[in-house]
Amino acid sequence: MARRDFIDDPDAPPANSVVPSVVAVVLDEQGRLLLIHKTDNDLWALPGGGHEIGESIADTVVREVKEETGYDVEVTDISGTYTNPRHVMAYDDGEVRQQFSICFRARLTGGSAMTSSESKAVKWVNPGDLEALPMHPSMRERIRHGLRDDGQVHIG
């Protein structure tokens, strides 16, 4: 399903849903960041997705990372919350979702790279090489917060 993001855009369609979602900042032993090349907007992003009934939020992180990348992870902490009501995502089925995302840090525990219907590529990227990848500004913000090690949690 195709998606278009709007941030602070007066022409953005009004939101008609809110779905709690997660993304995960996962580093390997070399300090490289786990990213996916998304099929819905053709951009690079952290793995993640929507919270489902019957899951804890940590279970959502583990499931989404496994589904989109093939890797197994364990959640270690939260790096930020993102609930900007002026950031909406419009899908081709008519859903316009207000942003509600929690960014977690997670530790790699196993698995191997595997794509899915949501990820056309899975890649470990050196943080210094991130600027060269096409990525939504909101994702860059989550990565920036997720990579810092000052113990602060972004709330926004």
Phi and psi in radians as a Rosetta constraint file:
Dihedral C 1 N 2 CA 2 C 2 CIRCULARHARMONIC -1.284 0.35
Dihedral N 2 CA 2 C 2 N 3 CIRCULARHARMONIC 2.648 0.35
Dihedral C 2 N 3 CA 3 C 3 CIRCULARHARMONIC -2.445 0.35
Dihedral N 3 CA 3 C 3 N 4 CIRCULARHARMONIC 2.530 0.35
Dihedral C 3 N 4 CA 4 C 4 CIRCULARHARMONIC -2.259 0.35
Dihedral N 4 CA 4 C 4 N 5 CIRCULARHARMONIC 2.270 0.35
Dihedral C 4 N 5 CA 5 C 5 CIRCULARHARMONIC -1.668 0.35
Dihedral N 5 CA 5 C 5 N 6 CIRCULARHARMONIC 2.492 0.35
Dihedral C 5 N 6 CA 6 C 6 CIRCULARHARMONIC -2.267 0.35
Dihedral N 6 CA 6 C 6 N 7 CIRCULARHARMONIC 2.248 0.35
Dihedral C 6 N 7 CA 7 C 7 CIRCULARHARMONIC -2.241 0.35
Dihedral N 7 CA 7 C 7 N 8 CIRCULARHARMONIC 2.179 0.35
Dihedral C 7 N 8 CA 8 C 8 CIRCULARHARMONIC 0.891 0.35
Dihedral N 8 CA 8 C 8 N 9 CIRCULARHARMONIC 0.679 0.35
Dihedral C 8 N 9 CA 9 C 9 CIRCULARHARMONIC -1.867 0.35
Dihedral N 9 CA 9 C 9 N 10 CIRCULARHARMONIC 2.004 0.35
Dihedral C 9 N 10 CA 10 C 10 CIRCULARHARMONIC -1.100 0.35
Dihedral N 10 CA 10 C 10 N 11 CIRCULARHARMONIC -0.321 0.35
Dihedral C 10 N 11 CA 11 C 11 CIRCULARHARMONIC -1.651 0.35
Dihedral N 11 CA 11 C 11 N 12 CIRCULARHARMONIC 0.101 0.35
Dihedral C 11 N 12 CA 12 C 12 CIRCULARHARMONIC -1.168 0.35
Dihedral N 12 CA 12 C 12 N 13 CIRCULARHARMONIC 2.500 0.35
Dihedral C 12 N 13 CA 13 C 13 CIRCULARHARMONIC -1.196 0.35
Dihedral N 13 CA 13 C 13 N 14 CIRCULARHARMONIC 2.664 0.35
Dihedral C 13 N 14 CA 14 C 14 CIRCULARHARMONIC -1.234 0.35
Dihedral N 14 CA 14 C 14 N 15 CIRCULARHARMONIC 2.515 0.35
Dihedral C 14 N 15 CA 15 C 15 CIRCULARHARMONIC -1.136 0.35
Dihedral N 15 CA 15 C 15 N 16 CIRCULARHARMONIC 2.505 0.35
Dihedral C 15 N 16 CA 16 C 16 CIRCULARHARMONIC -2.224 0.35
Dihedral N 16 CA 16 C 16 N 17 CIRCULARHARMONIC 0.117 0.35
Dihedral C 16 N 17 CA 17 C 17 CIRCULARHARMONIC -2.767 0.35
Dihedral N 17 CA 17 C 17 N 18 CIRCULARHARMONIC 2.789 0.35
Dihedral C 17 N 18 CA 18 C 18 CIRCULARHARMONIC -2.355 0.35
Dihedral N 18 CA 18 C 18 N 19 CIRCULARHARMONIC 2.195 0.35
Dihedral C 18 N 19 CA 19 C 19 CIRCULARHARMONIC -2.227 0.35
Dihedral N 19 CA 19 C 19 N 20 CIRCULARHARMONIC 1.995 0.35
Dihedral C 19 N 20 CA 20 C 20 CIRCULARHARMONIC -1.017 0.35
Dihedral N 20 CA 20 C 20 N 21 CIRCULARHARMONIC 2.345 0.35
Dihedral C 20 N 21 CA 21 C 21 CIRCULARHARMONIC -2.418 0.35
Dihedral N 21 CA 21 C 21 N 22 CIRCULARHARMONIC 2.948 0.35
Dihedral C 21 N 22 CA 22 C 22 CIRCULARHARMONIC -2.325 0.35
Dihedral N 22 CA 22 C 22 N 23 CIRCULARHARMONIC 2.730 0.35
Dihedral C 22 N 23 CA 23 C 23 CIRCULARHARMONIC -2.367 0.35
Dihedral N 23 CA 23 C 23 N 24 CIRCULARHARMONIC 2.769 0.35
Dihedral C 23 N 24 CA 24 C 24 CIRCULARHARMONIC -2.230 0.35
Dihedral N 24 CA 24 C 24 N 25 CIRCULARHARMONIC 2.302 0.35
Dihedral C 24 N 25 CA 25 C 25 CIRCULARHARMONIC -1.660 0.35
Dihedral N 25 CA 25 C 25 N 26 CIRCULARHARMONIC 1.919 0.35
Dihedral C 25 N 26 CA 26 C 26 CIRCULARHARMONIC -2.122 0.35
Dihedral N 26 CA 26 C 26 N 27 CIRCULARHARMONIC 2.202 0.35
Dihedral C 26 N 27 CA 27 C 27 CIRCULARHARMONIC -1.960 0.35
Dihedral N 27 CA 27 C 27 N 28 CIRCULARHARMONIC 2.540 0.35
Dihedral C 27 N 28 CA 28 C 28 CIRCULARHARMONIC -1.601 0.35
Dihedral N 28 CA 28 C 28 N 29 CIRCULARHARMONIC -3.076 0.35
Dihedral C 28 N 29 CA 29 C 29 CIRCULARHARMONIC -1.126 0.35
Dihedral N 29 CA 29 C 29 N 30 CIRCULARHARMONIC -0.382 0.35
Dihedral C 29 N 30 CA 30 C 30 CIRCULARHARMONIC -1.570 0.35
Dihedral N 30 CA 30 C 30 N 31 CIRCULARHARMONIC 0.040 0.35
Dihedral C 30 N 31 CA 31 C 31 CIRCULARHARMONIC 1.422 0.35
Dihedral N 31 CA 31 C 31 N 32 CIRCULARHARMONIC 0.242 0.35
Dihedral C 31 N 32 CA 32 C 32 CIRCULARHARMONIC -1.469 0.35
Dihedral N 32 CA 32 C 32 N 33 CIRCULARHARMONIC 2.600 0.35
Dihedral C 32 N 33 CA 33 C 33 CIRCULARHARMONIC -1.669 0.35
Dihedral N 33 CA 33 C 33 N 34 CIRCULARHARMONIC 2.374 0.35
Dihedral C 33 N 34 CA 34 C 34 CIRCULARHARMONIC -1.417 0.35
Dihedral N 34 CA 34 C 34 N 35 CIRCULARHARMONIC 2.140 0.35
Dihedral C 34 N 35 CA 35 C 35 CIRCULARHARMONIC -2.281 0.35
Dihedral N 35 CA 35 C 35 N 36 CIRCULARHARMONIC 2.735 0.35
Dihedral C 35 N 36 CA 36 C 36 CIRCULARHARMONIC -2.123 0.35
Dihedral N 36 CA 36 C 36 N 37 CIRCULARHARMONIC 2.641 0.35
Dihedral C 36 N 37 CA 37 C 37 CIRCULARHARMONIC -1.712 0.35
Dihedral N 37 CA 37 C 37 N 38 CIRCULARHARMONIC 1.911 0.35
Dihedral C 37 N 38 CA 38 C 38 CIRCULARHARMONIC -1.287 0.35
Dihedral N 38 CA 38 C 38 N 39 CIRCULARHARMONIC 2.524 0.35
Dihedral C 38 N 39 CA 39 C 39 CIRCULARHARMONIC -1.456 0.35
Dihedral N 39 CA 39 C 39 N 40 CIRCULARHARMONIC -0.444 0.35
Dihedral C 39 N 40 CA 40 C 40 CIRCULARHARMONIC -1.388 0.35
Dihedral N 40 CA 40 C 40 N 41 CIRCULARHARMONIC -0.529 0.35
Dihedral C 40 N 41 CA 41 C 41 CIRCULARHARMONIC -2.279 0.35
Dihedral N 41 CA 41 C 41 N 42 CIRCULARHARMONIC 0.077 0.35
Dihedral C 41 N 42 CA 42 C 42 CIRCULARHARMONIC 1.050 0.35
Dihedral N 42 CA 42 C 42 N 43 CIRCULARHARMONIC 0.529 0.35
Dihedral C 42 N 43 CA 43 C 43 CIRCULARHARMONIC -2.059 0.35
Dihedral N 43 CA 43 C 43 N 44 CIRCULARHARMONIC 2.817 0.35
Dihedral C 43 N 44 CA 44 C 44 CIRCULARHARMONIC -1.457 0.35
Dihedral N 44 CA 44 C 44 N 45 CIRCULARHARMONIC 2.540 0.35
Dihedral C 44 N 45 CA 45 C 45 CIRCULARHARMONIC -2.763 0.35
Dihedral N 45 CA 45 C 45 N 46 CIRCULARHARMONIC 2.891 0.35
Dihedral C 45 N 46 CA 46 C 46 CIRCULARHARMONIC -1.240 0.35
Dihedral N 46 CA 46 C 46 N 47 CIRCULARHARMONIC 2.575 0.35
Dihedral C 46 N 47 CA 47 C 47 CIRCULARHARMONIC -1.193 0.35
Dihedral N 47 CA 47 C 47 N 48 CIRCULARHARMONIC 2.571 0.35
Dihedral C 47 N 48 CA 48 C 48 CIRCULARHARMONIC 2.916 0.35
Dihedral N 48 CA 48 C 48 N 49 CIRCULARHARMONIC -3.124 0.35
Dihedral C 48 N 49 CA 49 C 49 CIRCULARHARMONIC 3.011 0.35
Dihedral N 49 CA 49 C 49 N 50 CIRCULARHARMONIC -2.905 0.35
Dihedral C 49 N 50 CA 50 C 50 CIRCULARHARMONIC -1.368 0.35
Dihedral N 50 CA 50 C 50 N 51 CIRCULARHARMONIC 2.518 0.35
Dihedral C 50 N 51 CA 51 C 51 CIRCULARHARMONIC -1.292 0.35
Dihedral N 51 CA 51 C 51 N 52 CIRCULARHARMONIC 2.393 0.35
Dihedral C 51 N 52 CA 52 C 52 CIRCULARHARMONIC -2.008 0.35
Dihedral N 52 CA 52 C 52 N 53 CIRCULARHARMONIC 2.629 0.35
Dihedral C 52 N 53 CA 53 C 53 CIRCULARHARMONIC -0.974 0.35
Dihedral N 53 CA 53 C 53 N 54 CIRCULARHARMONIC 2.391 0.35
Dihedral C 53 N 54 CA 54 C 54 CIRCULARHARMONIC 1.604 0.35
Dihedral N 54 CA 54 C 54 N 55 CIRCULARHARMONIC -0.073 0.35
Dihedral C 54 N 55 CA 55 C 55 CIRCULARHARMONIC -1.835 0.35
Dihedral N 55 CA 55 C 55 N 56 CIRCULARHARMONIC 2.608 0.35
Dihedral C 55 N 56 CA 56 C 56 CIRCULARHARMONIC -1.376 0.35
Dihedral N 56 CA 56 C 56 N 57 CIRCULARHARMONIC 2.836 0.35
Dihedral C 56 N 57 CA 57 C 57 CIRCULARHARMONIC -1.166 0.35
Dihedral N 57 CA 57 C 57 N 58 CIRCULARHARMONIC -0.563 0.35
Dihedral C 57 N 58 CA 58 C 58 CIRCULARHARMONIC -1.155 0.35
Dihedral N 58 CA 58 C 58 N 59 CIRCULARHARMONIC -0.665 0.35
Dihedral C 58 N 59 CA 59 C 59 CIRCULARHARMONIC -1.074 0.35
Dihedral N 59 CA 59 C 59 N 60 CIRCULARHARMONIC -0.632 0.35
Dihedral C 59 N 60 CA 60 C 60 CIRCULARHARMONIC -1.081 0.35
Dihedral N 60 CA 60 C 60 N 61 CIRCULARHARMONIC -0.768 0.35
Dihedral C 60 N 61 CA 61 C 61 CIRCULARHARMONIC -1.040 0.35
Dihedral N 61 CA 61 C 61 N 62 CIRCULARHARMONIC -0.879 0.35
Dihedral C 61 N 62 CA 62 C 62 CIRCULARHARMONIC -1.054 0.35
Dihedral N 62 CA 62 C 62 N 63 CIRCULARHARMONIC -0.809 0.35
Dihedral C 62 N 63 CA 63 C 63 CIRCULARHARMONIC -1.115 0.35
Dihedral N 63 CA 63 C 63 N 64 CIRCULARHARMONIC -0.833 0.35
Dihedral C 63 N 64 CA 64 C 64 CIRCULARHARMONIC -1.129 0.35
Dihedral N 64 CA 64 C 64 N 65 CIRCULARHARMONIC -0.728 0.35
Dihedral C 64 N 65 CA 65 C 65 CIRCULARHARMONIC -1.094 0.35
Dihedral N 65 CA 65 C 65 N 66 CIRCULARHARMONIC -0.767 0.35
Dihedral C 65 N 66 CA 66 C 66 CIRCULARHARMONIC -1.095 0.35
Dihedral N 66 CA 66 C 66 N 67 CIRCULARHARMONIC -0.817 0.35
Dihedral C 66 N 67 CA 67 C 67 CIRCULARHARMONIC -1.079 0.35
Dihedral N 67 CA 67 C 67 N 68 CIRCULARHARMONIC -0.716 0.35
Dihedral C 67 N 68 CA 68 C 68 CIRCULARHARMONIC -1.568 0.35
Dihedral N 68 CA 68 C 68 N 69 CIRCULARHARMONIC -0.362 0.35
Dihedral C 68 N 69 CA 69 C 69 CIRCULARHARMONIC -2.204 0.35
Dihedral N 69 CA 69 C 69 N 70 CIRCULARHARMONIC -0.403 0.35
Dihedral C 69 N 70 CA 70 C 70 CIRCULARHARMONIC 1.557 0.35
Dihedral N 70 CA 70 C 70 N 71 CIRCULARHARMONIC -0.099 0.35
Dihedral C 70 N 71 CA 71 C 71 CIRCULARHARMONIC -1.645 0.35
Dihedral N 71 CA 71 C 71 N 72 CIRCULARHARMONIC 2.600 0.35
Dihedral C 71 N 72 CA 72 C 72 CIRCULARHARMONIC -1.714 0.35
Dihedral N 72 CA 72 C 72 N 73 CIRCULARHARMONIC 2.391 0.35
Dihedral C 72 N 73 CA 73 C 73 CIRCULARHARMONIC -2.391 0.35
Dihedral N 73 CA 73 C 73 N 74 CIRCULARHARMONIC 2.867 0.35
Dihedral C 73 N 74 CA 74 C 74 CIRCULARHARMONIC -2.212 0.35
Dihedral N 74 CA 74 C 74 N 75 CIRCULARHARMONIC 2.255 0.35
Dihedral C 74 N 75 CA 75 C 75 CIRCULARHARMONIC -1.228 0.35
Dihedral N 75 CA 75 C 75 N 76 CIRCULARHARMONIC 2.364 0.35
Dihedral C 75 N 76 CA 76 C 76 CIRCULARHARMONIC -1.940 0.35
Dihedral N 76 CA 76 C 76 N 77 CIRCULARHARMONIC -0.666 0.35
Dihedral C 76 N 77 CA 77 C 77 CIRCULARHARMONIC -2.956 0.35
Dihedral N 77 CA 77 C 77 N 78 CIRCULARHARMONIC -3.137 0.35
Dihedral C 77 N 78 CA 78 C 78 CIRCULARHARMONIC -1.843 0.35
Dihedral N 78 CA 78 C 78 N 79 CIRCULARHARMONIC 2.373 0.35
Dihedral C 78 N 79 CA 79 C 79 CIRCULARHARMONIC -1.852 0.35
Dihedral N 79 CA 79 C 79 N 80 CIRCULARHARMONIC -0.298 0.35
Dihedral C 79 N 80 CA 80 C 80 CIRCULARHARMONIC 3.136 0.35
Dihedral N 80 CA 80 C 80 N 81 CIRCULARHARMONIC 2.791 0.35
Dihedral C 80 N 81 CA 81 C 81 CIRCULARHARMONIC -2.113 0.35
Dihedral N 81 CA 81 C 81 N 82 CIRCULARHARMONIC 2.527 0.35
Dihedral C 81 N 82 CA 82 C 82 CIRCULARHARMONIC -2.377 0.35
Dihedral N 82 CA 82 C 82 N 83 CIRCULARHARMONIC 1.892 0.35
Dihedral C 82 N 83 CA 83 C 83 CIRCULARHARMONIC -2.360 0.35
Dihedral N 83 CA 83 C 83 N 84 CIRCULARHARMONIC 0.608 0.35
Dihedral C 83 N 84 CA 84 C 84 CIRCULARHARMONIC -1.082 0.35
Dihedral N 84 CA 84 C 84 N 85 CIRCULARHARMONIC 1.970 0.35
Dihedral C 84 N 85 CA 85 C 85 CIRCULARHARMONIC -1.194 0.35
Dihedral N 85 CA 85 C 85 N 86 CIRCULARHARMONIC -0.202 0.35
Dihedral C 85 N 86 CA 86 C 86 CIRCULARHARMONIC -1.640 0.35
Dihedral N 86 CA 86 C 86 N 87 CIRCULARHARMONIC 0.163 0.35
Dihedral C 86 N 87 CA 87 C 87 CIRCULARHARMONIC -2.004 0.35
Dihedral N 87 CA 87 C 87 N 88 CIRCULARHARMONIC 1.922 0.35
Dihedral C 87 N 88 CA 88 C 88 CIRCULARHARMONIC -2.165 0.35
Dihedral N 88 CA 88 C 88 N 89 CIRCULARHARMONIC 2.663 0.35
Dihedral C 88 N 89 CA 89 C 89 CIRCULARHARMONIC -2.056 0.35
Dihedral N 89 CA 89 C 89 N 90 CIRCULARHARMONIC 2.122 0.35
Dihedral C 89 N 90 CA 90 C 90 CIRCULARHARMONIC -1.761 0.35
Dihedral N 90 CA 90 C 90 N 91 CIRCULARHARMONIC 2.185 0.35
Dihedral C 90 N 91 CA 91 C 91 CIRCULARHARMONIC -1.808 0.35
Dihedral N 91 CA 91 C 91 N 92 CIRCULARHARMONIC 2.747 0.35
Dihedral C 91 N 92 CA 92 C 92 CIRCULARHARMONIC -1.245 0.35
Dihedral N 92 CA 92 C 92 N 93 CIRCULARHARMONIC -0.119 0.35
Dihedral C 92 N 93 CA 93 C 93 CIRCULARHARMONIC -1.593 0.35
Dihedral N 93 CA 93 C 93 N 94 CIRCULARHARMONIC 0.058 0.35
Dihedral C 93 N 94 CA 94 C 94 CIRCULARHARMONIC 1.743 0.35
Dihedral N 94 CA 94 C 94 N 95 CIRCULARHARMONIC -0.204 0.35
Dihedral C 94 N 95 CA 95 C 95 CIRCULARHARMONIC -1.252 0.35
Dihedral N 95 CA 95 C 95 N 96 CIRCULARHARMONIC 2.356 0.35
Dihedral C 95 N 96 CA 96 C 96 CIRCULARHARMONIC -2.188 0.35
Dihedral N 96 CA 96 C 96 N 97 CIRCULARHARMONIC 1.856 0.35
Dihedral C 96 N 97 CA 97 C 97 CIRCULARHARMONIC -1.739 0.35
Dihedral N 97 CA 97 C 97 N 98 CIRCULARHARMONIC 2.207 0.35
Dihedral C 97 N 98 CA 98 C 98 CIRCULARHARMONIC -1.271 0.35
Dihedral N 98 CA 98 C 98 N 99 CIRCULARHARMONIC 2.407 0.35
Dihedral C 98 N 99 CA 99 C 99 CIRCULARHARMONIC -0.995 0.35
Dihedral N 99 CA 99 C 99 N 100 CIRCULARHARMONIC 2.331 0.35
Dihedral C 99 N 100 CA 100 C 100 CIRCULARHARMONIC -2.702 0.35
Dihedral N 100 CA 100 C 100 N 101 CIRCULARHARMONIC 1.615 0.35
Dihedral C 100 N 101 CA 101 C 101 CIRCULARHARMONIC -2.294 0.35
Dihedral N 101 CA 101 C 101 N 102 CIRCULARHARMONIC 2.471 0.35
Dihedral C 101 N 102 CA 102 C 102 CIRCULARHARMONIC -2.050 0.35
Dihedral N 102 CA 102 C 102 N 103 CIRCULARHARMONIC 2.235 0.35
Dihedral C 102 N 103 CA 103 C 103 CIRCULARHARMONIC -1.751 0.35
Dihedral N 103 CA 103 C 103 N 104 CIRCULARHARMONIC 2.198 0.35
Dihedral C 103 N 104 CA 104 C 104 CIRCULARHARMONIC -1.987 0.35
Dihedral N 104 CA 104 C 104 N 105 CIRCULARHARMONIC 2.700 0.35
Dihedral C 104 N 105 CA 105 C 105 CIRCULARHARMONIC -1.696 0.35
Dihedral N 105 CA 105 C 105 N 106 CIRCULARHARMONIC 2.483 0.35
Dihedral C 105 N 106 CA 106 C 106 CIRCULARHARMONIC -2.452 0.35
Dihedral N 106 CA 106 C 106 N 107 CIRCULARHARMONIC 2.656 0.35
Dihedral C 106 N 107 CA 107 C 107 CIRCULARHARMONIC -1.800 0.35
Dihedral N 107 CA 107 C 107 N 108 CIRCULARHARMONIC 2.313 0.35
Dihedral C 107 N 108 CA 108 C 108 CIRCULARHARMONIC -1.183 0.35
Dihedral N 108 CA 108 C 108 N 109 CIRCULARHARMONIC 2.260 0.35
Dihedral C 108 N 109 CA 109 C 109 CIRCULARHARMONIC -2.113 0.35
Dihedral N 109 CA 109 C 109 N 110 CIRCULARHARMONIC -0.195 0.35
Dihedral C 109 N 110 CA 110 C 110 CIRCULARHARMONIC 2.886 0.35
Dihedral N 110 CA 110 C 110 N 111 CIRCULARHARMONIC -2.893 0.35
Dihedral C 110 N 111 CA 111 C 111 CIRCULARHARMONIC 1.553 0.35
Dihedral N 111 CA 111 C 111 N 112 CIRCULARHARMONIC -3.091 0.35
Dihedral C 111 N 112 CA 112 C 112 CIRCULARHARMONIC -2.612 0.35
Dihedral N 112 CA 112 C 112 N 113 CIRCULARHARMONIC 2.768 0.35
Dihedral C 112 N 113 CA 113 C 113 CIRCULARHARMONIC -1.025 0.35
Dihedral N 113 CA 113 C 113 N 114 CIRCULARHARMONIC 2.328 0.35
Dihedral C 113 N 114 CA 114 C 114 CIRCULARHARMONIC -2.711 0.35
Dihedral N 114 CA 114 C 114 N 115 CIRCULARHARMONIC 2.299 0.35
Dihedral C 114 N 115 CA 115 C 115 CIRCULARHARMONIC -1.486 0.35
Dihedral N 115 CA 115 C 115 N 116 CIRCULARHARMONIC 3.020 0.35
Dihedral C 115 N 116 CA 116 C 116 CIRCULARHARMONIC -2.530 0.35
Dihedral N 116 CA 116 C 116 N 117 CIRCULARHARMONIC -3.025 0.35
Dihedral C 116 N 117 CA 117 C 117 CIRCULARHARMONIC -1.163 0.35
Dihedral N 117 CA 117 C 117 N 118 CIRCULARHARMONIC -0.306 0.35
Dihedral C 117 N 118 CA 118 C 118 CIRCULARHARMONIC -1.761 0.35
Dihedral N 118 CA 118 C 118 N 119 CIRCULARHARMONIC -0.215 0.35
Dihedral C 118 N 119 CA 119 C 119 CIRCULARHARMONIC -2.341 0.35
Dihedral N 119 CA 119 C 119 N 120 CIRCULARHARMONIC 2.043 0.35
Dihedral C 119 N 120 CA 120 C 120 CIRCULARHARMONIC -1.576 0.35
Dihedral N 120 CA 120 C 120 N 121 CIRCULARHARMONIC -0.132 0.35
Dihedral C 120 N 121 CA 121 C 121 CIRCULARHARMONIC -2.710 0.35
Dihedral N 121 CA 121 C 121 N 122 CIRCULARHARMONIC 2.590 0.35
Dihedral C 121 N 122 CA 122 C 122 CIRCULARHARMONIC -2.203 0.35
Dihedral N 122 CA 122 C 122 N 123 CIRCULARHARMONIC 2.261 0.35
Dihedral C 122 N 123 CA 123 C 123 CIRCULARHARMONIC -2.569 0.35
Dihedral N 123 CA 123 C 123 N 124 CIRCULARHARMONIC 2.472 0.35
Dihedral C 123 N 124 CA 124 C 124 CIRCULARHARMONIC -1.631 0.35
Dihedral N 124 CA 124 C 124 N 125 CIRCULARHARMONIC 2.175 0.35
Dihedral C 124 N 125 CA 125 C 125 CIRCULARHARMONIC -2.160 0.35
Dihedral N 125 CA 125 C 125 N 126 CIRCULARHARMONIC 2.329 0.35
Dihedral C 125 N 126 CA 126 C 126 CIRCULARHARMONIC -1.158 0.35
Dihedral N 126 CA 126 C 126 N 127 CIRCULARHARMONIC 2.335 0.35
Dihedral C 126 N 127 CA 127 C 127 CIRCULARHARMONIC -0.918 0.35
Dihedral N 127 CA 127 C 127 N 128 CIRCULARHARMONIC -0.562 0.35
Dihedral C 127 N 128 CA 128 C 128 CIRCULARHARMONIC -1.205 0.35
Dihedral N 128 CA 128 C 128 N 129 CIRCULARHARMONIC -0.243 0.35
Dihedral C 128 N 129 CA 129 C 129 CIRCULARHARMONIC -1.749 0.35
Dihedral N 129 CA 129 C 129 N 130 CIRCULARHARMONIC 0.070 0.35
Dihedral C 129 N 130 CA 130 C 130 CIRCULARHARMONIC -1.143 0.35
Dihedral N 130 CA 130 C 130 N 131 CIRCULARHARMONIC -0.615 0.35
Dihedral C 130 N 131 CA 131 C 131 CIRCULARHARMONIC -1.036 0.35
Dihedral N 131 CA 131 C 131 N 132 CIRCULARHARMONIC -0.482 0.35
Dihedral C 131 N 132 CA 132 C 132 CIRCULARHARMONIC -1.335 0.35
Dihedral N 132 CA 132 C 132 N 133 CIRCULARHARMONIC -0.225 0.35
Dihedral C 132 N 133 CA 133 C 133 CIRCULARHARMONIC -1.633 0.35
Dihedral N 133 CA 133 C 133 N 134 CIRCULARHARMONIC 2.395 0.35
Dihedral C 133 N 134 CA 134 C 134 CIRCULARHARMONIC -1.183 0.35
Dihedral N 134 CA 134 C 134 N 135 CIRCULARHARMONIC 2.153 0.35
Dihedral C 134 N 135 CA 135 C 135 CIRCULARHARMONIC -2.655 0.35
Dihedral N 135 CA 135 C 135 N 136 CIRCULARHARMONIC 2.518 0.35
Dihedral C 135 N 136 CA 136 C 136 CIRCULARHARMONIC -1.187 0.35
Dihedral N 136 CA 136 C 136 N 137 CIRCULARHARMONIC 2.476 0.35
Dihedral C 136 N 137 CA 137 C 137 CIRCULARHARMONIC -0.972 0.35
Dihedral N 137 CA 137 C 137 N 138 CIRCULARHARMONIC -0.617 0.35
Dihedral C 137 N 138 CA 138 C 138 CIRCULARHARMONIC -1.157 0.35
Dihedral N 138 CA 138 C 138 N 139 CIRCULARHARMONIC -0.546 0.35
Dihedral C 138 N 139 CA 139 C 139 CIRCULARHARMONIC -1.256 0.35
Dihedral N 139 CA 139 C 139 N 140 CIRCULARHARMONIC -0.696 0.35
Dihedral C 139 N 140 CA 140 C 140 CIRCULARHARMONIC -1.051 0.35
Dihedral N 140 CA 140 C 140 N 141 CIRCULARHARMONIC -0.677 0.35
Dihedral C 140 N 141 CA 141 C 141 CIRCULARHARMONIC -1.093 0.35
Dihedral N 141 CA 141 C 141 N 142 CIRCULARHARMONIC -0.788 0.35
Dihedral C 141 N 142 CA 142 C 142 CIRCULARHARMONIC -1.080 0.35
Dihedral N 142 CA 142 C 142 N 143 CIRCULARHARMONIC -0.721 0.35
Dihedral C 142 N 143 CA 143 C 143 CIRCULARHARMONIC -1.118 0.35
Dihedral N 143 CA 143 C 143 N 144 CIRCULARHARMONIC -0.804 0.35
Dihedral C 143 N 144 CA 144 C 144 CIRCULARHARMONIC -0.985 0.35
Dihedral N 144 CA 144 C 144 N 145 CIRCULARHARMONIC -0.816 0.35
Dihedral C 144 N 145 CA 145 C 145 CIRCULARHARMONIC -1.175 0.35
Dihedral N 145 CA 145 C 145 N 146 CIRCULARHARMONIC -0.664 0.35
Dihedral C 145 N 146 CA 146 C 146 CIRCULARHARMONIC -1.226 0.35
Dihedral N 146 CA 146 C 146 N 147 CIRCULARHARMONIC -0.472 0.35
Dihedral C 146 N 147 CA 147 C 147 CIRCULARHARMONIC -1.511 0.35
Dihedral N 147 CA 147 C 147 N 148 CIRCULARHARMONIC -0.314 0.35
Dihedral C 147 N 148 CA 148 C 148 CIRCULARHARMONIC -1.274 0.35
Dihedral N 148 CA 148 C 148 N 149 CIRCULARHARMONIC 2.653 0.35
Dihedral C 148 N 149 CA 149 C 149 CIRCULARHARMONIC -2.138 0.35
Dihedral N 149 CA 149 C 149 N 150 CIRCULARHARMONIC 0.576 0.35
Dihedral C 149 N 150 CA 150 C 150 CIRCULARHARMONIC -1.634 0.35
Dihedral N 150 CA 150 C 150 N 151 CIRCULARHARMONIC 0.064 0.35
Dihedral C 150 N 151 CA 151 C 151 CIRCULARHARMONIC 1.423 0.35
Dihedral N 151 CA 151 C 151 N 152 CIRCULARHARMONIC -0.061 0.35
Dihedral C 151 N 152 CA 152 C 152 CIRCULARHARMONIC -1.421 0.35
Dihedral N 152 CA 152 C 152 N 153 CIRCULARHARMONIC 2.549 0.35
Dihedral C 152 N 153 CA 153 C 153 CIRCULARHARMONIC -1.942 0.35
Dihedral N 153 CA 153 C 153 N 154 CIRCULARHARMONIC 2.205 0.35
Dihedral C 153 N 154 CA 154 C 154 CIRCULARHARMONIC -1.310 0.35
Dihedral N 154 CA 154 C 154 N 155 CIRCULARHARMONIC 2.291 0.35
Dihedral C 154 N 155 CA 155 C 155 CIRCULARHARMONIC -2.180 0.35
Dihedral N 155 CA 155 C 155 N 156 CIRCULARHARMONIC 2.023 0.35
